[in-house]
Amino acid sequence: MGQPKATLKAVTQLTSSRGWAYIVEVMEKEIVGAAMSMANNPAMSVEEMHFRRGSIWTAKQLLELPSKLQLHLESEIALEASDLGDAMASPDIFNSPPRLGEGVENG
């Protein structure tokens, strides 16, 4: 996927762009249109109703995708920072040589 920080920056730029605002506007109109067509057509077949419901669900998922991606990327960045912090805080005791006076017991 690439670097999470760079990807997060790209997704954030996308959501703040005029192009994304236009997509949101169009998709919201499409969602309302699909819902209204269901309400205004009582003779609609079950298959047509399922199709309309599916298209509404899909459109809403598209609109929510950037925020879901942002949450995922922020979590990934936090995990990487945590892993890096853990690695820095706890030395690798199995691969580092013993220090003078450590691990040697005279008995």
C-alpha angles and dihedrals in degrees: 000000000000131000110344094217093052091045091049090051091051093049091047090050090049094053092049094049126105089235092060090046089055092049090051091050093050094044093049089053090049091051092051090045093052091047092048092049089055091049095046097047111064092171093060114135120244090246091053091049091051090048092051092046090050092050091050091049092048093049091050091049090052091052091049095046099091093051091048090049091049092052091048093049093046089052091048091050091049091050092050090049090048092049091048091048091049091050091051094045099048118047119219100257093187097056103033120086117248117261122238108288095009123118094002116115123183109210 
